[in-house]
Amino acid sequence: MSSDPFAQPASREYTVRGYNQRMAKRVARRAHVDNESAVAVAFTFNNLATFLIFAAVEDVVKFIPIIGSVADFVFSILGFYFHRIVLVTGENVYVFRDWPFHFPGKLLIKHLRGPGVVQLGAPASSAFMRFVRRGQLTFFDGTIVYHSVIFIRRAQYVAQEANLPAGQ
């Protein structure tokens, strides 16, 4: 086994669900990268503090009868500045600022797909922090985004697909 923390196997453990592929195509079209085939997408936060606050609030208010969907909508609008969209296409991995209703804003990073592009989680930390950071996506350039633990599969799709060679 390699000592490189970003080294990932070049095979698929998960099959990206059709729903995530459709969302990825929609985001790619909105980001004007629809000339590339969209593969996977995840909606993340820019840092751990906002992730812990906004993700917890957004995930909990969904379960409040009657006003839960309204409260979720309000928190989504208030926190959109802290949201990031991670999009994997057939060739590249993009991180965009998120605008309301998942419209990509400013392009923050763009990397070619391939082994070692992104690492999921924080393996070199305590058990508690590994649990908290299990949705953390760390790019090889040092960029870090955090995905909610409720829909963790989206982050797993992104990590898997981003680390496969382009076109695979």
Contacts in CASP RR format, 6 or more apart in sequence:
PFRMAT RR
TARGET T0000
AUTHOR 0000-0000-0000
METHOD contacts of the structure
MODEL  1
MSSDPFAQPASREYTVRGYNQRMAKRVARRAHVDNESAVAVAFTFNNLAT
FLIFAAVEDVVKFIPIIGSVADFVFSILGFYFHRIVLVTGENVYVFRDWP
FHFPGKLLIKHLRGPGVVQLGAPASSAFMRFVRRGQLTFFDGTIVYHSVI
FIRRAQYVAQEANLPAGQ
4 116 0 8 1.000
5 119 0 8 1.000
5 123 0 8 1.000
5 124 0 8 1.000
6 115 0 8 1.000
6 116 0 8 1.000
6 117 0 8 1.000
6 118 0 8 1.000
6 119 0 8 1.000
6 138 0 8 1.000
6 140 0 8 1.000
6 163 0 8 1.000
7 115 0 8 1.000
7 116 0 8 1.000
8 115 0 8 1.000
8 116 0 8 1.000
8 119 0 8 1.000
8 159 0 8 1.000
8 160 0 8 1.000
8 163 0 8 1.000
10 115 0 8 1.000
10 163 0 8 1.000
10 164 0 8 1.000
10 165 0 8 1.000
10 168 0 8 1.000
11 164 0 8 1.000
12 160 0 8 1.000
12 164 0 8 1.000
13 156 0 8 1.000
13 160 0 8 1.000
14 153 0 8 1.000
14 156 0 8 1.000
14 157 0 8 1.000
14 160 0 8 1.000
16 39 0 8 1.000
16 40 0 8 1.000
16 157 0 8 1.000
16 161 0 8 1.000
17 153 0 8 1.000
20 40 0 8 1.000
20 41 0 8 1.000
20 153 0 8 1.000
20 154 0 8 1.000
20 157 0 8 1.000
21 38 0 8 1.000
21 39 0 8 1.000
21 40 0 8 1.000
23 41 0 8 1.000
23 102 0 8 1.000
24 38 0 8 1.000
24 39 0 8 1.000
24 40 0 8 1.000
24 41 0 8 1.000
24 87 0 8 1.000
24 88 0 8 1.000
24 89 0 8 1.000
25 34 0 8 1.000
25 38 0 8 1.000
26 102 0 8 1.000
27 38 0 8 1.000
27 41 0 8 1.000
27 85 0 8 1.000
27 87 0 8 1.000
27 102 0 8 1.000
27 104 0 8 1.000
28 34 0 8 1.000
28 36 0 8 1.000
28 38 0 8 1.000
28 87 0 8 1.000
28 89 0 8 1.000
30 102 0 8 1.000
30 103 0 8 1.000
30 104 0 8 1.000
31 85 0 8 1.000
31 87 0 8 1.000
31 94 0 8 1.000
31 96 0 8 1.000
31 104 0 8 1.000
31 105 0 8 1.000
31 107 0 8 1.000
33 87 0 8 1.000
33 89 0 8 1.000
33 92 0 8 1.000
33 94 0 8 1.000
36 89 0 8 1.000
36 90 0 8 1.000
36 91 0 8 1.000
36 92 0 8 1.000
37 89 0 8 1.000
37 90 0 8 1.000
38 87 0 8 1.000
38 88 0 8 1.000
38 89 0 8 1.000
38 90 0 8 1.000
39 88 0 8 1.000
39 89 0 8 1.000
39 90 0 8 1.000
39 161 0 8 1.000
40 87 0 8 1.000
40 88 0 8 1.000
40 154 0 8 1.000
40 157 0 8 1.000
40 158 0 8 1.000
40 160 0 8 1.000
40 161 0 8 1.000
41 85 0 8 1.000
41 86 0 8 1.000
41 87 0 8 1.000
41 88 0 8 1.000
41 154 0 8 1.000
41 158 0 8 1.000
42 85 0 8 1.000
42 86 0 8 1.000
42 137 0 8 1.000
42 147 0 8 1.000
42 154 0 8 1.000
42 155 0 8 1.000
42 157 0 8 1.000
42 158 0 8 1.000
43 83 0 8 1.000
43 84 0 8 1.000
43 85 0 8 1.000
43 86 0 8 1.000
43 98 0 8 1.000
43 102 0 8 1.000
43 147 0 8 1.000
43 154 0 8 1.000
44 51 0 8 1.000
44 83 0 8 1.000
44 84 0 8 1.000
44 85 0 8 1.000
44 86 0 8 1.000
44 137 0 8 1.000
44 145 0 8 1.000
44 146 0 8 1.000
44 147 0 8 1.000
44 155 0 8 1.000
45 51 0 8 1.000
45 54 0 8 1.000
45 55 0 8 1.000
45 82 0 8 1.000
45 83 0 8 1.000
45 84 0 8 1.000
45 145 0 8 1.000
45 146 0 8 1.000
45 147 0 8 1.000
45 148 0 8 1.000
46 82 0 8 1.000
46 83 0 8 1.000
46 84 0 8 1.000
46 145 0 8 1.000
46 146 0 8 1.000
47 82 0 8 1.000
47 144 0 8 1.000
47 146 0 8 1.000
48 132 0 8 1.000
48 133 0 8 1.000
48 136 0 8 1.000
48 146 0 8 1.000
50 79 0 8 1.000
50 82 0 8 1.000
51 146 0 8 1.000
51 147 0 8 1.000
51 148 0 8 1.000
52 132 0 8 1.000
54 75 0 8 1.000
54 79 0 8 1.000
54 82 0 8 1.000
55 146 0 8 1.000
55 148 0 8 1.000
55 149 0 8 1.000
55 150 0 8 1.000
57 75 0 8 1.000
58 72 0 8 1.000
58 75 0 8 1.000
58 76 0 8 1.000
58 148 0 8 1.000
59 148 0 8 1.000
59 150 0 8 1.000
61 67 0 8 1.000
61 68 0 8 1.000
61 71 0 8 1.000
61 72 0 8 1.000
61 75 0 8 1.000
62 68 0 8 1.000
62 69 0 8 1.000
62 72 0 8 1.000
64 71 0 8 1.000
76 100 0 8 1.000
77 100 0 8 1.000
80 98 0 8 1.000
80 99 0 8 1.000
80 100 0 8 1.000
81 97 0 8 1.000
83 97 0 8 1.000
83 98 0 8 1.000
84 95 0 8 1.000
84 96 0 8 1.000
84 97 0 8 1.000
84 98 0 8 1.000
84 108 0 8 1.000
84 145 0 8 1.000
85 94 0 8 1.000
85 95 0 8 1.000
85 96 0 8 1.000
85 97 0 8 1.000
85 98 0 8 1.000
85 102 0 8 1.000
85 104 0 8 1.000
86 93 0 8 1.000
86 94 0 8 1.000
86 95 0 8 1.000
86 137 0 8 1.000
86 145 0 8 1.000
86 158 0 8 1.000
87 93 0 8 1.000
87 94 0 8 1.000
87 95 0 8 1.000
87 96 0 8 1.000
87 104 0 8 1.000
88 94 0 8 1.000
88 113 0 8 1.000
88 157 0 8 1.000
88 158 0 8 1.000
88 161 0 8 1.000
88 162 0 8 1.000
89 113 0 8 1.000
90 113 0 8 1.000
90 166 0 8 1.000
90 167 0 8 1.000
91 112 0 8 1.000
91 113 0 8 1.000
91 166 0 8 1.000
91 167 0 8 1.000
92 110 0 8 1.000
92 111 0 8 1.000
92 112 0 8 1.000
92 113 0 8 1.000
92 166 0 8 1.000
93 109 0 8 1.000
93 110 0 8 1.000
93 111 0 8 1.000
93 112 0 8 1.000
93 113 0 8 1.000
93 117 0 8 1.000
93 118 0 8 1.000
93 139 0 8 1.000
93 158 0 8 1.000
93 162 0 8 1.000
94 104 0 8 1.000
94 107 0 8 1.000
94 109 0 8 1.000
94 110 0 8 1.000
95 107 0 8 1.000
95 108 0 8 1.000
95 109 0 8 1.000
95 110 0 8 1.000
95 139 0 8 1.000
95 143 0 8 1.000
95 145 0 8 1.000
96 104 0 8 1.000
96 105 0 8 1.000
96 106 0 8 1.000
96 107 0 8 1.000
96 108 0 8 1.000
97 104 0 8 1.000
97 105 0 8 1.000
97 106 0 8 1.000
97 108 0 8 1.000
98 104 0 8 1.000
98 105 0 8 1.000
99 105 0 8 1.000
108 143 0 8 1.000
109 139 0 8 1.000
109 141 0 8 1.000
109 143 0 8 1.000
111 117 0 8 1.000
111 139 0 8 1.000
111 140 0 8 1.000
111 141 0 8 1.000
111 162 0 8 1.000
112 166 0 8 1.000
113 161 0 8 1.000
113 162 0 8 1.000
113 163 0 8 1.000
113 164 0 8 1.000
113 165 0 8 1.000
113 166 0 8 1.000
113 167 0 8 1.000
113 168 0 8 1.000
114 162 0 8 1.000
114 163 0 8 1.000
114 164 0 8 1.000
114 165 0 8 1.000
114 166 0 8 1.000
115 163 0 8 1.000
115 164 0 8 1.000
115 165 0 8 1.000
116 140 0 8 1.000
116 163 0 8 1.000
117 139 0 8 1.000
117 140 0 8 1.000
117 162 0 8 1.000
117 163 0 8 1.000
118 137 0 8 1.000
118 138 0 8 1.000
118 139 0 8 1.000
118 140 0 8 1.000
118 158 0 8 1.000
118 159 0 8 1.000
118 162 0 8 1.000
118 163 0 8 1.000
119 137 0 8 1.000
119 138 0 8 1.000
119 159 0 8 1.000
120 134 0 8 1.000
120 135 0 8 1.000
120 136 0 8 1.000
120 137 0 8 1.000
120 155 0 8 1.000
120 156 0 8 1.000
120 159 0 8 1.000
121 130 0 8 1.000
121 133 0 8 1.000
121 134 0 8 1.000
121 135 0 8 1.000
121 136 0 8 1.000
121 137 0 8 1.000
121 138 0 8 1.000
122 129 0 8 1.000
122 130 0 8 1.000
122 133 0 8 1.000
122 136 0 8 1.000
122 138 0 8 1.000
123 130 0 8 1.000
125 133 0 8 1.000
133 146 0 8 1.000
134 149 0 8 1.000
134 152 0 8 1.000
135 146 0 8 1.000
135 147 0 8 1.000
135 148 0 8 1.000
135 149 0 8 1.000
135 152 0 8 1.000
135 155 0 8 1.000
136 144 0 8 1.000
136 145 0 8 1.000
136 146 0 8 1.000
136 147 0 8 1.000
137 144 0 8 1.000
137 145 0 8 1.000
137 146 0 8 1.000
137 147 0 8 1.000
137 155 0 8 1.000
137 158 0 8 1.000
137 159 0 8 1.000
138 144 0 8 1.000
147 154 0 8 1.000
147 155 0 8 1.000
END
